[in-house]
Amino acid sequence: LQQVAVMRPELHFSPKKNWINDPNGLFFDGEQYHLYFQHNPHGVGHGYMSWGHAVSTDLVNWTELPIAILHGDAADIFSGSIVVDQENTSGLGDGSTAPIIALYTAAAKDDSNQSQALAYSLDGGATFTKYAQNPVLDRGSKNFRDPKVFRYESSQGSCWVMVVVEAIERRVLIYRSENLIDWTEASSFGPQAATAGIWECPDLIQLPVAGSDQLKWVLLVSLNPGGVAGGSGTQYFVGEFDGFTFTPDKHQEANDSLAFEQLSQVSWLDWGRDFYAGVSFHGLPVNQQTIIAWMSNWDYARDLPHDGWRGSMSAARTLDLVQLGDGGFEIRQRLNGLPESPVPTSTVLTGETHIELSAPALVELSFAGGFTGQARLLLHRADHSVISEVTVEPSLIQHHRSAGKVAHELYASSQRMPLPEDSTELVIQVLLDHGSIEILGADGRRSLTDQLTGEAVPAYGVLQYSGSTSAVVGVLPLSEKSLER
Ligand code: FRU
C-alpha cells in the first residue's frame, strides 16, 4: 500500500509510527490523563497487538511513552481497561503505592481462545507485570473480549464490576469481583437493538441528568459492522444498574437490519463513519465522565494511506444526559480541553460567504429559532476542489467527504444525522483538524465524526446560505500556539 504524506493531526493523538486502533485503559491519575491503545509495534497493519501508551495534562497535547504491555509469543494483548486499586484489594501492591491494574483480553494468536488477563503496574502506569496465574477469567470462548472494569459503590458496600462481551452472541456479560482476580458472573444483557454486527468494547457508566440531581446508568456497545453510517458504530442504552443487572428503560427487540430507516431508530453515540470503541476514563468524577474513541472504521482502516503511522483518536468528549419530553434520555457531548465558544462571529447573509479557515479550527454556526432553508459549508483545497461538505437543514445534518487520496471504494461517502424535533435554536460546532472533522449539533445531542484521511489544511471555506432567519458564523483558529496556557 502507498506511503504518502499524511499530515498529522494537532489536536488529536496519533502514534509516532505504526498501527493503532481502540483506546484502552483510559485513566486519570490526579495529574495526568493516560491513554493506552491497541498498537502494533512492528508495522502499519493490525497485528502483534500490544498496549501503546501516551499521557496528557489537557486531553489535547499528548506525549507518547514506551509500549506498556507487549504481546507474547502465543497471545496478543487485545482491548481492556485500567483501575487504580486504592485499597490494594488485589494484594498486588507493594505496601506503599496503590497498584494500577490492567485487565485485558489475551487473544490466542491461533484464534483458539480469548480470555481475560491481568497485569499490574507499581510505577504509575509506565511498566506492567503480567500476573503469574493468568488468565483470571476464561470461558473457553473464542470471542470473549474487551473487559471494562469499574468500582461499584452502594450502601451495601462496594465491589469491582466488569462488563465484557461475547462478541458473536451480541451479549454483554456482567461479572463481579472482590479482588480483581476472582470473577463471578452476575448477569448478561442482549441481544437488543442494533445486532447486524458483532458486539465489542462495552462500557457501563453513570451519567448526571442535566438540570437535576438524578444519575442514570448508560451502557455503551460498539458493533461492527451494522453501525448507522455503515461498518463500525456505537449504540447506547439508558437504564438502571443494581450492581448485578443492567435494565434498560425501554426494551428494544434485536434487529439485524442494515437499512437506515431501522438503524436510525437506535440511540447512536455518533452518526459518522469514524468513531469506534469509545470508552470512558477511570478516575474522573461522575459529572466529568469523558470518552475517547478510535477515529476509524474496520470497513477500510487497514487500507488507508499511511506515512509510517496509521490511525488517530477522536477528541475527548465529556458526557451527560438530557431528559426528553417523552421521559426518555439522550447523551449530550461536549468537546473537552478546547475553548467553549469561538470568537469573533459575524452574521451571515443569504448567498455565499467566503470564510478564512485552516485546520486546526473550531467553527460555530448558529441559526435562530424557526430557521428554514439550508446552509452548506464547503471545505476547499488550494486547487479549489472540495474536501468535505456539511449541509445543515432544520431537521438534518449531512456530511459528504470526497475520496481524496483514499482509493478504497467504501471511503467516499455521505453520512446523515437527523436532528431532534424539539431543538429550537440550532448551534453546530465543527472541529477541524488535519485528517478529521467532528460535527456536534443540537446542544451536543448529535455528533458526527469522519476522517478526512490525508487531507491537510483546508485552504478556505465557503458558506452557502439560503435560510429564512439570521445565521451567525464564528471561526476560532486552534493552532498549538493559540492553545498554550
Ligand atoms: C475493536 C476490537 C476489539 C479487540 C481489538 C483488537 O476494534 O476488535 O474487540 O479487542 O479491536 O485489536
Boltz pocket constraint, residues with backbone or C-beta under 6 A from the ligand:
constraints:
  - pocket:
      binder: B
      contacts: [[A, 21], [A, 22], [A, 38], [A, 49], [A, 77], [A, 78], [A, 79], [A, 80], [A, 105], [A, 145], [A, 146], [A, 199], [A, 200], [A, 201], [A, 277]]
      max_distance: 6.0
